[in-house]
Amino acid sequence: MLIPRFTLSPYRLDVELFFNTQKLGDVSLCIGQGELLHLKGQGVTLKFALEGSRYDYAFQHPNGDQCIVAAGENLRLTPFTTVGNAVVEGNWRRDHADNVALTFSGEQFEGGIILHRRLCPEFARPSFAEAQTASRQAFFNWHGKQDQSEAAQPATYLLWANTVPAEGALTHPSTYMSKNHMINIWSWDNAFSAIGLAAIDPDLAFSQFAAIFDWQDDSGLLPDFVHDAGASFAFTKPPVHGWAILHILEAYRDCFSSDQLVYLRDKMEKQLSYWLTHTRANEQELPGYFHGNDSGWDNASFFDHGGPVVGPDLPTFLCLTANCIAQLYRSAEEPHMANKFDQIKTQLRNLMIKQLWNGKCFVFRKPAQPDLVLPDTSLAQFMPLLLGSDLPREIADKLVERFNAQGFLTEWGPATENPQSAYYEADGYWRGPIWAPTTLLIFDGLCRQGEIRLAHELAKRFMRTCEASGMAENFDALTGTGLRDQAFAWTSAVYLRFQNVLSKAQLTSA
């Protein structure tokens, strides 16, 4: 029986192949400068096979280079070797090839694969050892820490490895959620990645905002996501950016330059205008989400009857956006403009309380069906805790009491849907699993209400979940099992943020 054994570090992957207990050979891989995969092996043959799309094919260039074209991915792969052989192949079928593959072989082999979209670039081709040393140094230069915990290292690595350069429609280097499946930068994911990056690379943290804000529509609408080929406006995402920028500035005061702050302030003004102008009928109504995807909570229980939906999370985020803009104007010594946005914040908060607070909790409703009762079992109902002292004390106390009494906080972290709810699903995306962004939002809300002990306990549980199950997209709220994509950037970012907060708390109490 063939048994592979994997050893992974941020700069190298080693695979040993055994037949029962006898070692047959091994392969090592590392990513070098540019779009270049270095590899070496002995005692085995290494084969890369395309899964196949309509027009994949393989050919030999007039200069002698062999090449594979992965048509569906708009990608070309050119192999090279310094030891051993590399052969591309495919069974021609009229206008494409089946079974397209690239094979490295020989008693020993060393070489690599150059990934490119146009002509093959002239890369320097260092040895595997040189490429590995350079990759190791590049990672260390980026994060600046030699000693990291067992979980912190992969979290840091994922933020680094999921970052792609500015190219095509990407105007800034961007940290994708994952290079497994979620190869976009979404317009609320970016804010959480920025929080995790702020302590490591402030310029890259700013780039997460700018890569999205550069695509902002004239109306202030942000795209759902951006990647190198373009942007999608089929949906948008919740305006968490003001909250995130305030969070970063409170933790890392000098993270952004004055020019960057002016850029962010101007973009947030347009963003705020979009939500207040285009998602409500008049100033006496609350803004709402047209679709679950706009809220970031995609299929949450409060969207069980479709949209538009008005709930407490959106006005909370908009209050924080207005607050962030006001603070930036105040720092720029423009008190008149600061007062303007302070008033917007107050008006939104008062509307939210008047229209959504029922004495026990904040509710969700459909303006088109005012008598329809929507579920009140989603974690999103607690977002107003983020308002801190701007939320009346009696309301805050009732929200914290409700959070504790209804069992949202499990052994592993805060469930996005009450586990006792009829809508709860173990792998239901936003109907139960624990997510990093909502965990950080609840954590920050509890801190702003003075519930530090509870907030830190929540953070510790989430960190234990990541340490047990990795930096997954989300987690089963009752078992802690990692779900969906297993290598997510915002999970990594939130883990590192919690680690930073708790380590500082330990130093303060020592």
C-alpha positions in Angstrom: 0.0 0.0 0.0 1.4 3.4 -1.0 1.5 5.9 1.9 2.5 9.5 1.4 3.9 11.5 4.4 3.7 15.3 4.2 5.9 17.8 6.0 4.8 21.5 5.5 6.6 24.7 6.3 5.9 28.3 5.1 8.7 27.9 2.5 8.7 24.2 1.6 6.6 21.1 1.1 8.2 17.7 1.5 6.4 14.5 0.5 7.9 11.1 1.3 6.4 8.0 -0.4 6.3 4.7 1.3 5.3 1.2 0.3 4.1 -0.2 3.6 7.2 0.7 5.7 9.7 0.9 2.9 10.6 4.4 1.6 10.4 4.6 -2.2 11.4 8.2 -2.8 10.6 11.8 -2.0 9.6 15.1 -3.6 10.1 18.6 -2.4 8.5 21.8 -3.7 8.8 25.5 -2.9 7.6 28.7 -4.5 10.3 31.0 -5.8 10.5 34.6 -7.0 7.7 35.4 -9.4 5.2 32.9 -10.6 7.6 30.0 -10.4 7.3 26.6 -8.7 10.6 24.9 -7.9 10.7 21.1 -7.3 13.1 18.2 -6.9 12.7 14.5 -6.3 14.3 11.1 -6.4 13.1 7.6 -6.6 9.6 8.6 -7.9 7.9 10.1 -10.9 6.0 13.4 -10.4 3.0 14.0 -12.6 0.8 17.1 -12.8 -2.5 16.4 -14.6 -5.1 19.0 -15.7 -8.6 18.4 -14.6 -9.6 19.5 -18.1 -11.5 22.4 -19.7 -12.8 22.8 -23.3 -9.6 23.8 -25.1 -6.6 22.5 -23.0 -3.7 21.4 -25.0 0.1 20.8 -25.0 2.7 21.9 -27.6 6.4 22.4 -28.2 7.6 26.0 -28.8 9.9 26.6 -31.8 12.7 27.4 -29.2 12.4 23.9 -27.9 10.4 24.7 -24.7 7.4 22.5 -24.0 4.2 24.2 -22.8 0.8 23.3 -21.4 -2.1 25.7 -22.0 -4.9 25.5 -19.3 -7.4 27.4 -21.4 -10.1 27.6 -18.7 -7.7 29.2 -16.3 -6.1 31.5 -18.9 -2.8 30.0 -17.8 0.3 28.6 -19.5 2.8 26.3 -17.8 6.3 26.0 -19.1 8.5 23.4 -17.3 12.3 23.4 -17.1 14.9 21.0 -15.6 18.5 21.1 -14.5 18.5 17.4 -13.6 16.3 14.7 -15.1 13.5 15.1 -17.6 10.2 17.0 -18.0 7.7 15.9 -20.7 4.3 17.4 -21.5 1.7 15.3 -23.2 -2.0 15.2 -24.3 -4.2 13.1 -26.5 -5.2 15.3 -29.4 -9.0 15.4 -30.1 -9.7 17.6 -33.1 -9.5 21.0 -31.4 -8.2 20.2 -28.0 -6.3 17.5 -26.0 -7.5 15.1 -23.4 -5.4 13.8 -20.5 -3.0 16.8 -20.6 -0.2 16.2 -18.2 3.3 17.3 -17.2 5.7 14.6 -15.9 9.1 15.0 -14.2 11.2 11.8 -14.1 14.7 10.4 -13.7 16.6 8.7 -11.0 16.8 12.3 -9.6 15.2 15.4 -11.0 15.3 19.1 -10.3 13.6 22.0 -12.0 10.4 23.8 -11.9 7.3 25.2 -13.6 6.9 28.8 -14.8 3.3 30.0 -14.7 2.5 32.7 -17.2 -0.4 34.1 -19.3 1.5 35.4 -22.3 5.0 34.7 -23.5 7.2 32.8 -21.0 9.2 35.4 -19.1 12.9 35.2 -18.6 13.2 34.2 -15.0 16.4 33.5 -13.2 16.4 29.8 -12.5 18.2 29.3 -9.2 18.7 25.9 -7.7 16.1 24.4 -5.4 18.3 25.1 -2.3 18.7 28.7 -3.4 15.0 29.2 -4.0 14.1 27.7 -0.7 16.5 29.9 1.2 15.2 33.0 -0.6 11.6 32.0 0.2 12.4 31.4 3.8 14.0 34.8 4.1 11.2 36.5 2.3 8.7 35.2 4.8 10.8 36.1 7.7 11.4 39.6 6.3 7.6 40.0 6.0 6.4 39.0 9.4 9.6 39.7 11.3 9.3 37.0 14.0 11.4 33.9 14.2 9.5 32.3 17.1 5.8 31.8 16.6 3.3 29.5 18.1 2.3 26.4 16.2 -1.0 28.0 15.1 0.3 31.5 14.6 2.8 30.5 12.0 0.2 29.0 9.5 -2.1 32.0 10.2 0.7 34.4 9.3 1.7 32.3 6.4 -1.8 32.2 5.0 -2.1 36.0 5.0 1.3 36.1 3.2 0.6 33.2 0.8 -2.9 34.4 -0.2 -1.6 37.8 -1.2 -1.4 38.5 -4.9 0.4 41.4 -6.7 -1.4 44.4 -8.3 -2.3 43.2 -11.8 -5.1 43.7 -14.2 -8.1 45.0 -12.4 -6.3 44.7 -9.0 -5.0 48.2 -8.4 -3.2 47.2 -5.2 -1.7 44.0 -3.8 -4.7 42.1 -2.5 -5.1 39.3 0.1 -7.5 36.8 -1.4 -9.6 34.8 1.0 -8.0 31.6 -0.3 -6.2 30.3 -3.2 -8.1 27.0 -3.0 -11.5 28.2 -4.0 -12.3 31.7 -2.8 -9.9 33.5 -5.2 -11.4 37.0 -4.9 -11.2 40.0 -2.5 -14.7 40.7 -1.2 -15.7 44.1 0.0 -16.0 43.1 3.7 -13.5 40.3 3.8 -10.9 43.0 2.9 -11.6 44.9 6.2 -10.9 41.9 8.4 -7.8 40.9 6.5 -6.6 44.5 6.9 -7.0 44.2 10.7 -4.8 41.2 10.7 -2.2 42.8 8.4 -2.0 46.1 10.2 0.5 44.8 12.8 2.7 43.2 10.2 2.5 45.3 7.0 0.6 48.6 7.3 0.9 49.4 3.6 -0.6 46.1 2.7 -3.3 46.7 5.2 -4.2 50.0 3.5 -4.1 48.2 0.1 -6.9 45.9 1.2 -9.2 48.9 1.5 -7.9 50.7 -1.6 -8.2 47.6 -3.9 -12.0 47.7 -3.2 -12.5 51.5 -2.9 -10.7 52.1 -6.2 -13.7 50.3 -7.8 -16.3 52.3 -6.0 -19.2 53.4 -8.2 -20.0 57.1 -8.5 -23.1 56.5 -6.3 -20.8 55.2 -3.5 -21.8 51.5 -4.1 -18.9 49.1 -3.6 -18.5 45.9 -5.7 -19.3 42.5 -4.2 -15.8 41.4 -5.1 -12.7 42.2 -7.2 -10.1 40.0 -8.8 -7.5 40.5 -11.5 -10.0 40.1 -14.3 -12.6 42.6 -13.1 -15.3 43.4 -10.5 -18.8 42.2 -9.8 -21.6 44.5 -8.7 -24.4 41.9 -8.6 -24.3 42.3 -4.9 -22.4 44.5 -2.4 -21.3 43.9 1.1 -22.0 45.5 4.5 -20.2 48.8 5.3 -17.9 47.5 8.0 -15.0 49.6 6.9 -15.6 52.5 9.2 -15.6 50.2 12.2 -12.5 48.4 10.9 -10.6 51.6 10.3 -11.4 52.8 13.8 -10.4 49.4 15.2 -7.0 49.6 13.4 -6.4 53.2 14.5 -7.1 52.4 18.1 -4.7 49.5 18.1 -2.0 51.0 15.8 -2.3 54.8 15.9 0.2 55.6 13.1 -0.8 52.7 10.8 -2.0 55.0 8.0 -0.5 58.2 6.6 -2.4 61.5 6.5 -2.9 61.1 2.7 -4.2 57.6 3.2 -6.6 58.7 5.8 -8.0 61.5 3.6 -8.5 58.9 0.8 -10.3 56.6 3.2 -12.5 59.4 4.6 -13.6 60.5 1.2 -14.4 57.0 0.1 -16.4 56.3 3.2 -18.4 59.5 2.7 -19.5 58.2 -0.7 -20.2 54.8 0.8 -22.4 56.3 3.5 -24.2 58.4 0.9 -25.0 55.3 -1.1 -26.6 53.5 1.8 -28.6 56.5 3.0 -29.7 57.5 -0.5 -30.4 54.4 -2.4 -31.5 51.7 0.1 -34.4 53.5 1.8 -37.5 55.5 0.7 -36.8 58.6 2.8 -34.9 59.9 5.9 -37.6 58.6 8.3 -36.8 55.0 7.2 -33.9 52.7 8.0 -31.6 51.6 5.1 -31.9 47.9 4.3 -30.3 45.0 2.4 -31.8 43.9 -0.9 -30.3 40.4 -0.7 -28.7 38.2 1.9 -25.4 38.4 0.0 -25.4 42.2 0.5 -25.4 41.7 4.3 -22.5 39.3 4.3 -24.7 36.8 6.1 -25.8 35.3 2.8 -28.5 32.8 3.8 -29.1 33.9 7.4 -32.4 33.0 9.0 -33.7 36.6 8.8 -33.6 36.3 5.0 -35.9 33.3 5.1 -38.6 35.3 3.3 -36.3 37.2 0.9 -35.5 40.9 0.9 -35.3 43.8 1.2 -34.7 43.3 4.9 -34.1 46.0 7.6 -32.1 44.9 10.7 -29.9 46.3 13.4 -26.6 45.4 12.0 -26.7 47.8 9.0 -27.6 51.0 10.9 -24.9 50.0 13.5 -22.2 49.8 10.8 -23.4 53.1 9.2 -23.3 54.8 12.7 -19.7 53.6 13.0 -18.9 54.8 9.5 -20.3 58.2 10.3 -18.3 58.2 13.6 -15.1 57.3 11.8 -15.6 60.1 9.2 -16.3 62.5 12.1 -13.2 61.5 13.9 -11.0 61.9 10.8 -12.5 65.4 10.2 -11.9 66.3 13.9 -8.3 65.1 13.6 -7.9 67.4 10.5 -9.3 70.3 12.6 -12.5 70.6 10.7 -15.1 70.6 13.5 -18.0 71.7 11.3 -17.7 68.6 9.1 -17.2 66.4 12.2 -20.4 67.7 13.7 -22.3 67.0 10.5 -21.4 63.3 10.7 -22.0 63.2 14.5 -25.6 64.2 13.8 -26.0 61.5 11.1 -24.8 59.0 13.6 -27.2 60.1 16.2 -30.2 60.2 13.8 -29.4 56.6 12.6 -29.1 55.3 16.2 -32.3 56.9 17.2 -34.2 55.5 14.2 -32.8 52.0 14.9 -33.9 52.0 18.5 -37.4 53.5 17.6 -38.1 51.1 14.8 -36.3 47.9 15.7 -36.0 47.7 19.6 -39.0 45.8 21.1 -38.0 46.0 24.7 -36.2 42.7 24.7 -34.2 42.5 21.5 -33.6 44.2 18.1 -35.8 42.7 15.4 -35.5 42.2 11.7 -38.4 43.2 9.4 -39.4 43.5 5.8 -40.7 47.0 4.9 -42.9 45.5 2.2 -44.6 43.2 4.7 -44.6 45.1 8.1 -46.7 42.4 9.8 -44.4 39.5 8.9 -42.5 38.3 11.9 -38.9 37.4 11.0 -36.7 35.1 13.0 -34.9 36.7 15.9 -32.4 33.8 16.4 -29.4 35.2 14.4 -26.2 36.4 16.0 -26.6 39.6 13.9 -29.1 41.0 16.4 -26.2 41.7 18.8 -24.3 44.0 16.4 -25.5 47.2 18.2 -23.2 46.3 21.1 -20.5 47.8 18.8 -21.9 51.3 19.5 -20.4 51.3 23.0 -21.6 54.2 25.1 -23.8 55.5 22.2 -26.1 52.6 23.0 -28.3 53.2 26.0 -27.1 51.3 29.0 -30.4 49.5 29.7 -30.5 48.2 26.1 -26.9 47.1 26.2 -27.4 45.2 29.4 -30.5 43.4 28.0 -28.5 42.4 24.9 -25.6 41.0 26.9 -28.1 39.1 29.1 -29.8 37.7 26.1 -26.5 36.6 24.5 -25.6 34.7 27.6 -29.1 33.3 28.3 -29.8 31.9 24.8 -26.6 29.8 24.4 -25.1 31.6 21.4 -21.6 31.1 22.9 -20.6 27.4 22.5 -17.5 25.6 23.7 -15.9 26.7 20.4 -17.1 30.3 19.9 -20.3 32.3 19.0 -22.7 30.4 16.7 -24.2 32.5 13.9 -27.6 31.0 14.6 -28.9 30.0 18.0 -28.2 26.2 18.3 -31.7 25.8 19.7 -33.3 27.5 16.7 -35.4 25.6 14.2 -33.2 27.3 11.5 -30.0 26.0 12.9 -27.9 23.8 10.6 -24.5 22.3 11.6 -23.0 23.1 8.1 -25.5 25.7 7.2 -23.1 28.5 6.3 -24.6 31.5 8.1 -27.3 29.4 9.9 -25.1 28.1 12.7 -21.4 27.7 12.0 -18.8 29.9 13.8 -17.2 32.5 11.5 -14.1 34.6 12.2 -15.6 38.0 11.2 -18.7 37.8 13.3 -16.6 36.5 16.2 -14.4 39.5 16.1 -17.4 41.8 15.8 -19.1 40.3 18.9 -15.8 40.4 20.7 -15.3 44.1 20.0 -19.0 44.8 20.9 -18.6 43.1 24.3 -15.4 45.0 24.9 -17.1 48.3 24.2 -19.8 47.4 26.7 -17.2 46.7 29.4 -17.7 42.9 29.2 -13.9 42.3 29.0 -13.9 39.0 30.8 -16.6 37.5 28.6 -15.0 39.0 25.4 -11.6 37.4 26.3 -13.3 34.1 27.0 -14.9 34.2 23.6 -11.6 35.0 22.0 -9.9 32.1 23.8 -12.5 29.6 22.7 -12.2 30.7 19.1 -8.4 30.5 19.2 -8.6 26.9 20.6 -10.9 26.1 17.7 -8.4 27.3 15.2 -5.6 25.5 17.0 -7.6 22.3 16.8 -9.1 22.6 13.4 -6.9 25.0 11.4 -7.8 28.3 9.7 -11.0 27.0 8.1 -13.6 29.1 6.4 -16.0 28.4 9.3 -16.5 25.9 12.0 -19.2 23.6 13.3 -20.5 25.4 16.4 -21.1 22.2 18.4 -18.0 20.2 17.5 -15.4 22.8 16.4 -14.8 20.9 13.2 -13.4 23.0 10.3 -15.9 23.4 7.4 -15.6 24.3 3.8 -12.3 25.9 2.6 -9.5 24.9 5.0 -7.1 27.8 4.4 -8.9 31.1 4.9 -7.3 34.6 5.3 -9.8 36.3 7.5 -9.8 33.4 9.9 -6.0 33.8 10.1 -6.4 37.6 10.5 -8.8 37.3 13.4 -6.7 34.6 15.1 -3.7 36.9 15.0 -5.7 39.8 16.2 -6.9 37.9 19.2 -3.4 36.6 20.0 -2.2 40.2 20.0 -5.0 41.4 22.3 -4.7 38.6 24.8 -0.9 38.7 24.9 -1.1 42.5 25.7 -3.8 41.7 28.4 -1.4 39.2 30.0 1.4 41.7 30.1 -0.8 44.3 31.6 -2.0 41.9 34.4 1.4 40.5 35.1 
